Amino acid sequence: MLMMMMMMMKRKGSKESLTLVALLVASASCILPPTKEDLNQISIQGEKYLDRQIENAINGVKEMKSVMQKSSEEHKRFLDDLEKTEQKKEEAMRTAQEMEAKLEKEDEVCNETMKALWEECKPCLKNTCVKYYSRTCSSGSGLVGRQLEEVLNRTSPFSIWINGEKIDILEQEGQRQNREFKNLEEKYTEMADGVDNIFTDSMKVADYVHYSPPVIYLPNFLSPYARRGRSIRSLFHDPFHGFQNLFSPMMGMSRNFFSSMGSMMDMDSDTVPNEDGNVNEDVIITKPYGNGRMTCREIRRNSAGCFKFRDECQKCKEIQHIDCSGKKPLEGPLKEELEEALALAERFTQQYNSLLKRFEEQMLNTSSILDLFNSQFGWVSSLANNTSDGIFSVQAVMCKDSEKKVDGEEEPGETKVSVKLFDSPSMNFTVPSEIPWNDPKFSEVVAQEALDRYKETSVVVK
């Protein structure tokens, strides 16, 4: 710059040239503040830069919509698979319940004998379970005993030998699955509506941009829409914390949900995380009196698991072989059919759980991608509600040169800027003095800083 000024002085050698050089030096060093016309030119150049950012953001929102469309296809396949599995599960459960009812009818033939054995079986089963529970678990034995007693009082004697506890567990799982599915669908709908709303608003902006002069103004064109359109803040809970947060809490709940289901179905409980995600919870070994293992928490949640100790009680064992008028119900085909139906119901229940879990994981991943798009491009949708006369205006530029402190260190200079972007309040920030206000880069730096600040306060950003 100095070399150019010296050359001009040599060529012209006049007072006019000296004046020009002085003005240039004053502008570059910020001694001379920009005029109103200078501020207007900086604003125009900044608007051109923002035009490109708006176009880029609109394209980003289109990509965001594409991600959601792919997710919708996955959602449809998920619903189809879930419906088929639900139908098979319900059919197996109906068969199991019918077989259980027939076995209970056989029970009525030898009611007195069965009743006597059952009254001696119940206290033994309760005491045995509490004994094993107390050996391993630090607290809750009284609660387990009371809960088991309530279960036994409303349970058929045959149920301890026909996996009756599994029927109860499967029914409970069915209810939980319905709640889980309903919650998942609500969250998915909320996410889909949010993306649709962002896309619709962004396309309103795109329509205007494509048919406007290079300098964008968004005053009266969109104001009627702004009055009747939904906002992101009204669509989501206030404040909106992001799409991924819709699904993150659910993953914690479903982890406990699936682990509970697995343990009740005689899966290896040592490999199932507890509520804190750990796998070191105290385990009660039910063998040789049962057919697996249970954690303390599992028995507290469902004391019907105590049925696994039935082999330790003689009177309970006698129920299994009771002879009712020449018939042994628990050794006949009805029990085999019941066991087969239960196995199918259990299998489809697990399959249903797997579908729910897999789709939740997909939604967590999808929502994470949507949040990335939204944080980078979603701000453009808020322009649909813009009612200002312009999108960018530099209102003031104040320069401060570098100066030495008392300790001798040099304090770098800075340029204070006051700008107005879209319909947001005025923003005040500083720009490094290395970029003078008459440098073409100055308008881009100021416009980008203003846009970054706008994104931070935009309602569509988490």
C-alpha positions, 0 to 999 in steps of 0.5 A: 500500500505504501509503495503504491502511494509513493509511486502516486506521489512521484507521478503527480507531485501535487497537493491533490496527490498528497491529500489522496494519500492522507485519506487512504492512510487515514482510512486504512488506519481507521483514523477516518471513520466510514461515511454513511455511504461507506456503511451502505456499501459495506451493508450491500456487500454483506448482503451479497455474502448472506445471499450465498449463505441463504442459498446454501442453507436452503440446499442444506434443509433439502438434504435434511428433508431427504434424510427424513424421507429415508427414515419414513421408509424405514418407519413404514417397514418397521410398522409392517414387521411390528404388525405381523409380529404382534398378530403372531404373538397374540395368536400364540397367547390366545392358544396358551390361555385356552390350554391353561383354562382347559387344564384348570377345568381338569383341576376341578375334578379333584378339587379337594385333594388339589386344595389340600396340597396347594395349602401346604405348597404355598407356605413352603414355596414362600419360605423357600424363596425368601430364604434364598433371597435373604442369603444373597440380597441385602434387603426386601425379603419381607416385600418379596414374601408379601408379594408372593403370597398375594400371587399364590392366593390368586393363582391356580395350583397347576400354574406353578407347573405349567409356566403360569408365571410366564403367562403373567409376565408375557401379558405384562410385557404386552402392556409395556410394549404397547406403551413403548410403541405409543411413546415411540410413535409420538416421538417419531411424529414430533420429529417428522412434524418438526422437519416438515415445518422447517422444510416448509418455512425454508421453501417459502424463503426459497421461493422468494429468493429465486424470484427476487433481485440480488439484494434480498428483502423479506418485508410484506411478502412473508408477513401474512404467513408469519401471522398464521404459520406455526413456529418451531417454538410452538411445535416443540416444548419450549425451549427446543433442545434438539431432535436427538433429545426426543429419543435419548431418554427412551434408550435408557428406559428401553435398556431396563425394559429389555433387560427385564424381559430377557431375565424373566425369560430365563436368559443369562442374567449375568450378561444383562445390564442393571439400571446403572448399565452394570452387570455385577448385580447379585444373582440368585442361583435357582438350580437345582430347584429351578431352571436358571438364575435371577437377580434380586431386582428381578424377584422384587419386580415379579415374585412369580419368579419364586415358582422356580423353587417348586421342586424343593417343596414336596407338596408342590411336587405332588401336585404335578403327579396328582391323579384326577379320576384316572387322568394326570392333567400335567402329564397329558397333551394339554400341558405339551400344547400349552408349553408349545404355545408359550414358547411361540408367544415368548419367541414373538415377544422377544422378536417384538422387543428386538424390532422396537429396540432396533428402530429406537437405535435407528431413530437415535442415529437419524435424529443425531444427523437431523440435529447436525443439519438443523444446527447448520442450516435450520436457521433459514426457516426462521426467515419465513417470519421475518418482517424487517425491511432488509436482511443486513445493515451496518449501523456503525463502525468505530476503530481503536488503534493499538496502544502500549500499556503501562507495563510496555506491552502493546494492546492490539487494536480493534474495530467495534461494529454495530449491525442489524441482521434480519429482524433480530435486535442490534448486535455489537461486536469487535473485528480484528484491526488487521482487517480495515473497514475498506477491505472487501473482506471486512463486510464478509467477516462482519456478516458471518459473525452476525450470522453466527450470533443469529444462529445461536439465538434462533429458535430452530437451533438446539 
